[in-house]
C-alpha cells in the first residue's frame, strides 16, 4: 500500500501525519519547532522525523508518494519561502532542501491555504470543490480553493483575506502597515478592540464589564442575551459579512468555512456573518453555505497530505 | 491538421473564428444575433454557421477539436444558462443543445471570463498564468484566470468585479439592486456620473463644459491638462485602484488587464489606477503589472478557442 506524509509547520510545534493513499490517517505525532538560529534546524528535524517513521514502519521510499508541507509564510511556485517571522527564516529554498534531505517528492504551500484544502477534503467544505476558508485567530488568515485546488497566487499571497481594507477612515495601524484591514475588526484581537470601544461608552450595562474581555467572553455574553455584546457581534458580522459578499463577487465559492480560535464560539457566529452577507451579496451568489471548520488542529496535516494524494 | 471554433455571442452579433491547433486564426466572421422570440434561433444559427464553414473548408468532424463559446450570462458547470437579458434566454441547456446540433464537443463560459482567458493567451496578459481582467464598459465586467484556467465560480458568477461594494454610504441604486457598486463609479457611465457631480460644483473652469461629457472626453481633457478632469480621473483611479488592491489580497494575480470601451483612452488610465493601488495594496502584492487589453473584439473568440485548445 502507498502512503504519504502531511506536515504542518507552526511556530511552536510541527504537526505530522502519515496517511494511506485512501486518505486514512495512519499515524499522527508532533515535534518541537526549533526556531533558534533563524530556524536553521527545522527542515532537518522534519526530514529526520519522516525518515525515522519510515524505518519504524518499514516503509520503502517507493511506497511513499510524497510529503506535503504547510508553512506560516508566502510560498512561491518553486517552493521558496522569502521570509517567515514565525520560523525565523529569511530566504529559504524549502522544497529543494527537504527533497535533498529525504529523497521524497515534496510540495510546500502557505499553511492557511493548506488548511483550506484540508477543510474541503474532510471538514467544513466536505463535498465541495470551491471554498473560501477564513481563519479568525489573533490575526485573520484565509485560503481559496477553486475546482479542488489551492490558489497560491502569483506571489504566494492569495487568501490574505485579513488584509482587505474595510474602513478607509481608520487611523490605527494594522500589523501590515496599512490602515483599516479586516483583521483590525474581525480577528480575536479585533473583536476585543470593538468590545473595548463599546465598554468605553458611559452608562452601558453589560456582563462584559465583569471580567477581562476576550472574543470568547463576548460570544458567551451574546449567548446569555447581553445587549452590548450582541451589538459588538453585529459589528463583527457586518465587517466580515460585507467583506465576504465582495469576495463572492470575485471567486464565487459554494461554501465559506469559518475557522480559527474565534470559531470555537460555535454556531452562534454564523447568523451574524450571514445576515450581513445577505444584505450585500450580489443576487447571483446569495445561495452560499456558511459552515464552521471541523478539523481543528488536523486541518493542516490533512490539507498537506491532500496536496500529495491529488487535489 | 486539427482545428477548433471560437464563438463570442453578443447581443447584436455573434463573432466566430476558426483556429488551427497551434492557435493561429485561420478565419473570422460574424453573424447576426437574432434575439426575437426569446433568442430561440441563436444556437441553431451558430450551429449552422459552424457546419457551413466546415463544408466550405472540407473539414471532417474528426478534424475539429471542439467549439468554445462565450455568452453574456452566468453559466453553470454543466453549460446551462439560467437567464440572459441580452440574448432573451430564460433557462437554456446551451452546451447540450449546441452539441446535439453540431455533434462537436462544446464548452460554454461567461463572456467576460472567456475574454480574460483570451487576453492571457495572446493579449495584455501574455506570458502569465494568473491574471484578472477588468472590462470597463457601460457596466464593469471581469474575469479571473488562475494557473491558466478560467475561474467560473460555483454559480458561474466569479469575476463580477463591477458589483464589489466600494461605498456603503451611496444612496443611488446600481442596476443589480445594491448600492455603491464599483460599476457606479468606474464604468463609462460611472465616470460620466463623477464628472457631472464635479461640473455641478459652481465656479469650476473646465473644458468639460464645452461638450457632452463622456468617459472619452474626460480622459481627453486629462491629456490636455484640465484640472477638473484630472480630479475626476483621480476619483476613478481611487475607486478602482483600492478595489483591485483588495482583490489582490484574495487571488494575488501577476497582471491586471484593463479592457472595455473606457480602456480606449489608452495608457493615460494606468497611472491613476496604479497610484491608488500602491497606496493600499498589501506589501507582498505591490509588484503587479497593469496592462491594457490588446485584443479588442477578438478577445472573446480567442478565449473561447483557448478553452478547447487547452487552458
Boltz contact constraints between the chains, C-beta under 6 A:
constraints:
  - contact:
      token1: [A, 74]
      token2: [B, 284]
      max_distance: 6.0
  - contact:
      token1: [A, 130]
      token2: [B, 154]
      max_distance: 6.0
  - contact:
      token1: [A, 146]
      token2: [B, 151]
      max_distance: 6.0
  - contact:
      token1: [A, 151]
      token2: [B, 146]
      max_distance: 6.0
  - contact:
      token1: [A, 153]
      token2: [B, 252]
      max_distance: 6.0
  - contact:
      token1: [A, 154]
      token2: [B, 130]
      max_distance: 6.0
  - contact:
      token1: [A, 154]
      token2: [B, 252]
      max_distance: 6.0
  - contact:
      token1: [A, 154]
      token2: [B, 253]
      max_distance: 6.0
  - contact:
      token1: [A, 154]
      token2: [B, 254]
      max_distance: 6.0
  - contact:
      token1: [A, 155]
      token2: [B, 252]
      max_distance: 6.0
  - contact:
      token1: [A, 155]
      token2: [B, 284]
      max_distance: 6.0
  - contact:
      token1: [A, 155]
      token2: [B, 285]
      max_distance: 6.0
  - contact:
      token1: [A, 157]
      token2: [B, 252]
      max_distance: 6.0
  - contact:
      token1: [A, 157]
      token2: [B, 284]
      max_distance: 6.0
  - contact:
      token1: [A, 157]
      token2: [B, 285]
      max_distance: 6.0
  - contact:
      token1: [A, 158]
      token2: [B, 251]
      max_distance: 6.0
  - contact:
      token1: [A, 158]
      token2: [B, 252]
      max_distance: 6.0
  - contact:
      token1: [A, 160]
      token2: [B, 249]
      max_distance: 6.0
  - contact:
      token1: [A, 160]
      token2: [B, 282]
      max_distance: 6.0
  - contact:
      token1: [A, 163]
      token2: [B, 249]
      max_distance: 6.0
  - contact:
      token1: [A, 163]
      token2: [B, 282]
      max_distance: 6.0
  - contact:
      token1: [A, 164]
      token2: [B, 246]
      max_distance: 6.0
  - contact:
      token1: [A, 164]
      token2: [B, 249]
      max_distance: 6.0
  - contact:
      token1: [A, 165]
      token2: [B, 246]
      max_distance: 6.0
  - contact:
      token1: [A, 165]
      token2: [B, 280]
      max_distance: 6.0
  - contact:
      token1: [A, 176]
      token2: [B, 282]
      max_distance: 6.0
  - contact:
      token1: [A, 246]
      token2: [B, 164]
      max_distance: 6.0
  - contact:
      token1: [A, 246]
      token2: [B, 165]
      max_distance: 6.0
  - contact:
      token1: [A, 247]
      token2: [B, 250]
      max_distance: 6.0
  - contact:
      token1: [A, 249]
      token2: [B, 160]
      max_distance: 6.0
  - contact:
      token1: [A, 249]
      token2: [B, 163]
      max_distance: 6.0
  - contact:
      token1: [A, 249]
      token2: [B, 164]
      max_distance: 6.0
  - contact:
      token1: [A, 250]
      token2: [B, 247]
      max_distance: 6.0
  - contact:
      token1: [A, 250]
      token2: [B, 250]
      max_distance: 6.0
  - contact:
      token1: [A, 251]
      token2: [B, 158]
      max_distance: 6.0
  - contact:
      token1: [A, 252]
      token2: [B, 153]
      max_distance: 6.0
  - contact:
      token1: [A, 252]
      token2: [B, 154]
      max_distance: 6.0
  - contact:
      token1: [A, 252]
      token2: [B, 155]
      max_distance: 6.0
  - contact:
      token1: [A, 252]
      token2: [B, 157]
      max_distance: 6.0
  - contact:
      token1: [A, 252]
      token2: [B, 158]
      max_distance: 6.0
  - contact:
      token1: [A, 253]
      token2: [B, 154]
      max_distance: 6.0
  - contact:
      token1: [A, 254]
      token2: [B, 154]
      max_distance: 6.0
  - contact:
      token1: [A, 280]
      token2: [B, 165]
      max_distance: 6.0
  - contact:
      token1: [A, 282]
      token2: [B, 160]
      max_distance: 6.0
  - contact:
      token1: [A, 282]
      token2: [B, 163]
      max_distance: 6.0
  - contact:
      token1: [A, 282]
      token2: [B, 176]
      max_distance: 6.0
  - contact:
      token1: [A, 284]
      token2: [B, 74]
      max_distance: 6.0
  - contact:
      token1: [A, 284]
      token2: [B, 155]
      max_distance: 6.0
  - contact:
      token1: [A, 284]
      token2: [B, 157]
      max_distance: 6.0
  - contact:
      token1: [A, 285]
      token2: [B, 155]
      max_distance: 6.0
  - contact:
      token1: [A, 285]
      token2: [B, 157]
      max_distance: 6.0
